[in-house]
Amino acid sequence: MKIIHFHKNLLSLIEEAKRGNRRAQQQIFNRFAPKMLGVCRRYFNQLEFAEEVMLAGFLKVFTKLDTFSAEGSFEGWIRRIMVNECISELRKKSNLQFTDEIVLENASDYAVEMQTDFAVETIQEAIDMLPEGYRIVFVLYVIEGYKHHEIASKLNISVNTSKTQLFKARKMLQKKLENLNYQPYEQI
């Protein structure tokens, strides 16, 4: 039962880190930093800035470790801190700009068909080219799984603005992927 052993090991590591054990904190950082850098990277075009935000997020993780209740996923808890740190940093860095709303009658109005056999790096490059407002809503909705009302609340925008940003992001992303001179990822 490797999964049970892994879970018990993680829980004991968390307890040690709560007590201020630097080795335990380092092990937690080493285990989750690559994934969390990926999370932060989706919000910021520059890798160096994403790294800075991730480090600030881990500082919050370790200072708020005593609030982790062990009822849910530890990785999910860290991820939520990282997403909030990214949004907080985006608010500090600039005024988030969102384009005008368009009225969408139903969900099929903002469904855009996209080819999905591109390499991850190609998709990330296309996401990086999106305007900031589009990119943030796209990442929150498509990758993080937030609902439009949650995005609206996090970003202090209307639900319709969130839907509009997602619609426009998908259209622009589709066009950018079509225009990139990359070969689609070959399926094995």
Phi and psi restraints in degrees (value plus and minus 20) as a CYANA .aco file:
   2 LYS   PHI     -82.9   -42.9
   2 LYS   PSI     -56.3   -16.3
   3 ILE   PHI     -83.9   -43.9
   3 ILE   PSI     -65.3   -25.3
   4 ILE   PHI     -84.1   -44.1
   4 ILE   PSI     -62.9   -22.9
   5 HIS   PHI     -82.0   -42.0
   5 HIS   PSI     -64.1   -24.1
   6 PHE   PHI     -80.1   -40.1
   6 PHE   PSI     -64.2   -24.2
   7 HIS   PHI     -85.2   -45.2
   7 HIS   PSI     -65.0   -25.0
   8 LYS   PHI     -83.6   -43.6
   8 LYS   PSI     -60.3   -20.3
   9 ASN   PHI     -82.3   -42.3
   9 ASN   PSI     -63.4   -23.4
  10 LEU   PHI     -84.4   -44.4
  10 LEU   PSI     -63.2   -23.2
  11 LEU   PHI     -82.4   -42.4
  11 LEU   PSI     -60.1   -20.1
  12 SER   PHI     -89.9   -49.9
  12 SER   PSI     -54.3   -14.3
  13 LEU   PHI     -84.1   -44.1
  13 LEU   PSI     -62.1   -22.1
  14 ILE   PHI     -83.0   -43.0
  14 ILE   PSI     -64.0   -24.0
  15 GLU   PHI     -81.1   -41.1
  15 GLU   PSI     -62.3   -22.3
  16 GLU   PHI     -84.0   -44.0
  16 GLU   PSI     -62.4   -22.4
  17 ALA   PHI     -84.7   -44.7
  17 ALA   PSI     -56.0   -16.0
  18 LYS   PHI     -81.5   -41.5
  18 LYS   PSI     -53.4   -13.4
  19 ARG   PHI    -101.3   -61.3
  19 ARG   PSI     -17.7    22.3
  20 GLY   PHI      71.9   111.9
  20 GLY   PSI      -9.8    30.2
  21 ASN   PHI     -88.0   -48.0
  21 ASN   PSI      92.1   132.1
  22 ARG   PHI     -84.7   -44.7
  22 ARG   PSI     -55.4   -15.4
  23 ARG   PHI     -83.9   -43.9
  23 ARG   PSI     -62.5   -22.5
  24 ALA   PHI     -84.2   -44.2
  24 ALA   PSI     -62.2   -22.2
  25 GLN   PHI     -81.9   -41.9
  25 GLN   PSI     -61.2   -21.2
  26 GLN   PHI     -83.4   -43.4
  26 GLN   PSI     -60.9   -20.9
  27 GLN   PHI     -85.0   -45.0
  27 GLN   PSI     -60.6   -20.6
  28 ILE   PHI     -83.3   -43.3
  28 ILE   PSI     -65.9   -25.9
  29 PHE   PHI     -78.5   -38.5
  29 PHE   PSI     -68.9   -28.9
  30 ASN   PHI     -81.4   -41.4
  30 ASN   PSI     -55.5   -15.5
  31 ARG   PHI     -92.6   -52.6
  31 ARG   PSI     -59.1   -19.1
  32 PHE   PHI    -127.1   -87.1
  32 PHE   PSI     -34.3     5.7
  33 ALA   PHI     -77.9   -37.9
  33 ALA   PSI     -64.5   -24.5
  34 PRO   PHI     -79.0   -39.0
  34 PRO   PSI     -64.2   -24.2
  35 LYS   PHI     -86.4   -46.4
  35 LYS   PSI     -61.1   -21.1
  36 MET   PHI     -91.1   -51.1
  36 MET   PSI     -51.0   -11.0
  37 LEU   PHI     -84.8   -44.8
  37 LEU   PSI     -58.6   -18.6
  38 GLY   PHI     -80.6   -40.6
  38 GLY   PSI     -60.9   -20.9
  39 VAL   PHI     -81.7   -41.7
  39 VAL   PSI     -70.4   -30.4
  40 CYS   PHI     -85.9   -45.9
  40 CYS   PSI     -55.3   -15.3
  41 ARG   PHI     -81.4   -41.4
  41 ARG   PSI     -51.1   -11.1
  42 ARG   PHI     -85.9   -45.9
  42 ARG   PSI     -44.6    -4.6
  43 TYR   PHI    -113.2   -73.2
  43 TYR   PSI     -40.2    -0.2
  44 PHE   PHI    -148.7  -108.7
  44 PHE   PSI     114.6   154.6
  45 ASN   PHI     -89.3   -49.3
  45 ASN   PSI     -53.5   -13.5
  46 GLN   PHI    -113.6   -73.6
  46 GLN   PSI     104.7   144.7
  47 LEU   PHI     -79.0   -39.0
  47 LEU   PSI     -61.1   -21.1
  48 GLU   PHI     -81.9   -41.9
  48 GLU   PSI     -59.8   -19.8
  49 PHE   PHI     -90.4   -50.4
  49 PHE   PSI     -59.3   -19.3
  50 ALA   PHI     -80.3   -40.3
  50 ALA   PSI     -59.6   -19.6
  51 GLU   PHI     -83.5   -43.5
  51 GLU   PSI     -62.3   -22.3
  52 GLU   PHI     -81.5   -41.5
  52 GLU   PSI     -63.6   -23.6
  53 VAL   PHI     -85.9   -45.9
  53 VAL   PSI     -60.3   -20.3
  54 MET   PHI     -81.5   -41.5
  54 MET   PSI     -63.7   -23.7
  55 LEU   PHI     -83.6   -43.6
  55 LEU   PSI     -60.0   -20.0
  56 ALA   PHI     -84.3   -44.3
  56 ALA   PSI     -57.8   -17.8
  57 GLY   PHI     -83.6   -43.6
  57 GLY   PSI     -62.2   -22.2
  58 PHE   PHI     -86.8   -46.8
  58 PHE   PSI     -52.5   -12.5
  59 LEU   PHI     -79.8   -39.8
  59 LEU   PSI     -62.5   -22.5
  60 LYS   PHI     -85.9   -45.9
  60 LYS   PSI     -59.9   -19.9
  61 VAL   PHI     -75.6   -35.6
  61 VAL   PSI     -69.7   -29.7
  62 PHE   PHI     -94.3   -54.3
  62 PHE   PSI     -47.9    -7.9
  63 THR   PHI    -100.6   -60.6
  63 THR   PSI     -41.2    -1.2
  64 LYS   PHI    -130.1   -90.1
  64 LYS   PSI      -6.7    33.3
  65 LEU   PHI     -76.8   -36.8
  65 LEU   PSI     -52.1   -12.1
  66 ASP   PHI     -88.1   -48.1
  66 ASP   PSI     -33.8     6.2
  67 THR   PHI    -107.6   -67.6
  67 THR   PSI     -29.5    10.5
  68 PHE   PHI     -91.9   -51.9
  68 PHE   PSI     102.2   142.2
  69 SER   PHI    -111.8   -71.8
  69 SER   PSI     -26.2    13.8
  70 ALA   PHI      45.3    85.3
  70 ALA   PSI      -3.9    36.1
  71 GLU   PHI    -107.6   -67.6
  71 GLU   PSI     -48.2    -8.2
  72 GLY   PHI    -136.5   -96.5
  72 GLY   PSI    -187.1  -147.1
  73 SER   PHI     -94.2   -54.2
  73 SER   PSI     110.0   150.0
  74 PHE   PHI     -85.1   -45.1
  74 PHE   PSI     -61.6   -21.6
  75 GLU   PHI     -81.7   -41.7
  75 GLU   PSI     -61.3   -21.3
  76 GLY   PHI     -83.2   -43.2
  76 GLY   PSI     -58.4   -18.4
  77 TRP   PHI     -84.0   -44.0
  77 TRP   PSI     -65.4   -25.4
  78 ILE   PHI     -83.2   -43.2
  78 ILE   PSI     -63.9   -23.9
  79 ARG   PHI     -78.4   -38.4
  79 ARG   PSI     -62.7   -22.7
  80 ARG   PHI     -82.9   -42.9
  80 ARG   PSI     -59.6   -19.6
  81 ILE   PHI     -83.3   -43.3
  81 ILE   PSI     -62.9   -22.9
  82 MET   PHI     -83.3   -43.3
  82 MET   PSI     -64.8   -24.8
  83 VAL   PHI     -81.5   -41.5
  83 VAL   PSI     -65.2   -25.2
  84 ASN   PHI     -83.7   -43.7
  84 ASN   PSI     -57.5   -17.5
  85 GLU   PHI     -85.5   -45.5
  85 GLU   PSI     -60.6   -20.6
  86 CYS   PHI     -82.4   -42.4
  86 CYS   PSI     -66.9   -26.9
  87 ILE   PHI     -84.4   -44.4
  87 ILE   PSI     -61.8   -21.8
  88 SER   PHI     -80.2   -40.2
  88 SER   PSI     -64.3   -24.3
  89 GLU   PHI     -87.0   -47.0
  89 GLU   PSI     -57.3   -17.3
  90 LEU   PHI     -83.9   -43.9
  90 LEU   PSI     -58.3   -18.3
  91 ARG   PHI     -85.0   -45.0
  91 ARG   PSI     -61.1   -21.1
  92 LYS   PHI     -87.3   -47.3
  92 LYS   PSI     -62.0   -22.0
  93 LYS   PHI     -87.3   -47.3
  93 LYS   PSI     -58.8   -18.8
  94 SER   PHI    -180.4  -140.4
  94 SER   PSI     143.7   183.7
  95 ASN   PHI     -95.8   -55.8
  95 ASN   PSI      98.6   138.6
  96 LEU   PHI     -83.9   -43.9
  96 LEU   PSI     107.7   147.7
  97 GLN   PHI    -125.2   -85.2
  97 GLN   PSI     108.2   148.2
  98 PHE   PHI    -142.9  -102.9
  98 PHE   PSI     119.1   159.1
  99 THR   PHI     -94.7   -54.7
  99 THR   PSI     149.2   189.2
 100 ASP   PHI     -79.4   -39.4
 100 ASP   PSI     130.9   170.9
 101 GLU   PHI     -95.4   -55.4
 101 GLU   PSI     130.1   170.1
 102 ILE   PHI    -141.7  -101.7
 102 ILE   PSI     130.6   170.6
 103 VAL   PHI    -105.6   -65.6
 103 VAL   PSI     101.3   141.3
 104 LEU   PHI    -129.3   -89.3
 104 LEU   PSI     102.9   142.9
 105 GLU   PHI     -91.2   -51.2
 105 GLU   PSI     -63.2   -23.2
 106 ASN   PHI    -170.9  -130.9
 106 ASN   PSI     155.8   195.8
 107 ALA   PHI     -80.0   -40.0
 107 ALA   PSI     -52.0   -12.0
 108 SER   PHI     -88.5   -48.5
 108 SER   PSI     -38.4     1.6
 109 ASP   PHI     -87.0   -47.0
 109 ASP   PSI     -47.9    -7.9
 110 TYR   PHI    -133.5   -93.5
 110 TYR   PSI      -4.8    35.2
 111 ALA   PHI    -103.9   -63.9
 111 ALA   PSI     106.1   146.1
 112 VAL   PHI    -142.6  -102.6
 112 VAL   PSI     106.4   146.4
 113 GLU   PHI     -94.7   -54.7
 113 GLU   PSI     112.8   152.8
 114 MET   PHI    -152.5  -112.5
 114 MET   PSI     123.2   163.2
 115 GLN   PHI     -91.1   -51.1
 115 GLN   PSI     117.0   157.0
 116 THR   PHI    -138.8   -98.8
 116 THR   PSI      -2.4    37.6
 117 ASP   PHI    -124.9   -84.9
 117 ASP   PSI      13.9    53.9
 118 PHE   PHI    -110.1   -70.1
 118 PHE   PSI     135.6   175.6
 119 ALA   PHI     -87.2   -47.2
 119 ALA   PSI     131.8   171.8
 120 VAL   PHI     -76.5   -36.5
 120 VAL   PSI     -61.4   -21.4
 121 GLU   PHI     -82.4   -42.4
 121 GLU   PSI     -57.0   -17.0
 122 THR   PHI     -86.4   -46.4
 122 THR   PSI     -64.3   -24.3
 123 ILE   PHI     -85.1   -45.1
 123 ILE   PSI     -62.7   -22.7
 124 GLN   PHI     -82.2   -42.2
 124 GLN   PSI     -59.7   -19.7
 125 GLU   PHI     -82.5   -42.5
 125 GLU   PSI     -61.4   -21.4
 126 ALA   PHI     -87.7   -47.7
 126 ALA   PSI     -59.8   -19.8
 127 ILE   PHI     -83.0   -43.0
 127 ILE   PSI     -59.6   -19.6
 128 ASP   PHI     -80.1   -40.1
 128 ASP   PSI     -49.1    -9.1
 129 MET   PHI    -100.9   -60.9
 129 MET   PSI     -29.6    10.4
 130 LEU   PHI     -90.6   -50.6
 130 LEU   PSI     126.9   166.9
 131 PRO   PHI     -77.8   -37.8
 131 PRO   PSI     130.4   170.4
 132 GLU   PHI     -72.3   -32.3
 132 GLU   PSI     -67.3   -27.3
 133 GLY   PHI     -81.5   -41.5
 133 GLY   PSI     -63.9   -23.9
 134 TYR   PHI     -80.7   -40.7
 134 TYR   PSI     -68.1   -28.1
 135 ARG   PHI     -80.9   -40.9
 135 ARG   PSI     -64.8   -24.8
 136 ILE   PHI     -83.6   -43.6
 136 ILE   PSI     -67.9   -27.9
 137 VAL   PHI     -84.9   -44.9
 137 VAL   PSI     -61.7   -21.7
 138 PHE   PHI     -79.2   -39.2
 138 PHE   PSI     -67.8   -27.8
 139 VAL   PHI     -85.0   -45.0
 139 VAL   PSI     -64.8   -24.8
 140 LEU   PHI     -82.1   -42.1
 140 LEU   PSI     -61.2   -21.2
 141 TYR   PHI    -100.3   -60.3
 141 TYR   PSI     -74.4   -34.4
 142 VAL   PHI     -98.1   -58.1
 142 VAL   PSI     -63.1   -23.1
 143 ILE   PHI    -112.6   -72.6
 143 ILE   PSI     -65.7   -25.7
 144 GLU   PHI    -104.1   -64.1
 144 GLU   PSI     -39.4     0.6
 145 GLY   PHI      63.5   103.5
 145 GLY   PSI      -2.8    37.2
 146 TYR   PHI     -91.8   -51.8
 146 TYR   PSI     131.1   171.1
 147 LYS   PHI    -107.7   -67.7
 147 LYS   PSI     141.2   181.2
 148 HIS   PHI     -79.0   -39.0
 148 HIS   PSI     -58.5   -18.5
 149 HIS   PHI     -87.6   -47.6
 149 HIS   PSI     -52.0   -12.0
 150 GLU   PHI     -90.6   -50.6
 150 GLU   PSI     -61.0   -21.0
 151 ILE   PHI     -83.7   -43.7
 151 ILE   PSI     -64.7   -24.7
 152 ALA   PHI     -78.5   -38.5
 152 ALA   PSI     -62.3   -22.3
 153 SER   PHI     -86.6   -46.6
 153 SER   PSI     -65.1   -25.1
 154 LYS   PHI     -83.1   -43.1
 154 LYS   PSI     -58.4   -18.4
 155 LEU   PHI    -120.3   -80.3
 155 LEU   PSI     -18.8    21.2
 156 ASN   PHI      36.7    76.7
 156 ASN   PSI      29.1    69.1
 157 ILE   PHI    -150.0  -110.0
 157 ILE   PSI     151.4   191.4
 158 SER   PHI    -100.7   -60.7
 158 SER   PSI     141.1   181.1
 159 VAL   PHI     -81.0   -41.0
 159 VAL   PSI     -60.2   -20.2
 160 ASN   PHI     -85.3   -45.3
 160 ASN   PSI     -56.1   -16.1
 161 THR   PHI     -83.9   -43.9
 161 THR   PSI     -60.6   -20.6
 162 SER   PHI     -80.6   -40.6
 162 SER   PSI     -66.0   -26.0
 163 LYS   PHI     -82.6   -42.6
 163 LYS   PSI     -61.1   -21.1
 164 THR   PHI     -84.3   -44.3
 164 THR   PSI     -65.2   -25.2
 165 GLN   PHI     -80.6   -40.6
 165 GLN   PSI     -61.1   -21.1
 166 LEU   PHI     -85.7   -45.7
 166 LEU   PSI     -64.6   -24.6
 167 PHE   PHI     -78.3   -38.3
 167 PHE   PSI     -69.7   -29.7
 168 LYS   PHI     -88.3   -48.3
 168 LYS   PSI     -56.4   -16.4
 169 ALA   PHI     -83.3   -43.3
 169 ALA   PSI     -64.2   -24.2
 170 ARG   PHI     -84.0   -44.0
 170 ARG   PSI     -63.0   -23.0
 171 LYS   PHI     -83.1   -43.1
 171 LYS   PSI     -66.2   -26.2
 172 MET   PHI     -86.1   -46.1
 172 MET   PSI     -60.6   -20.6
 173 LEU   PHI     -82.9   -42.9
 173 LEU   PSI     -62.8   -22.8
 174 GLN   PHI     -80.6   -40.6
 174 GLN   PSI     -64.0   -24.0
 175 LYS   PHI     -85.4   -45.4
 175 LYS   PSI     -62.8   -22.8
 176 LYS   PHI     -83.3   -43.3
 176 LYS   PSI     -61.6   -21.6
 177 LEU   PHI     -86.3   -46.3
 177 LEU   PSI     -56.4   -16.4
 178 GLU   PHI     -86.5   -46.5
 178 GLU   PSI     -54.5   -14.5
 179 ASN   PHI    -104.1   -64.1
 179 ASN   PSI     -39.4     0.6
 180 LEU   PHI     -87.0   -47.0
 180 LEU   PSI     120.7   160.7
 181 ASN   PHI    -109.7   -69.7
 181 ASN   PSI      22.5    62.5
 182 TYR   PHI    -121.9   -81.9
 182 TYR   PSI     128.6   168.6
 183 GLN   PHI    -101.1   -61.1
 183 GLN   PSI     118.6   158.6
 184 PRO   PHI     -78.2   -38.2
 184 PRO   PSI     131.6   171.6
 185 TYR   PHI     -80.3   -40.3
 185 TYR   PSI     107.3   147.3
 186 GLU   PHI     -97.6   -57.6
 186 GLU   PSI     112.7   152.7
 187 GLN   PHI    -103.8   -63.8
 187 GLN   PSI     118.6   158.6
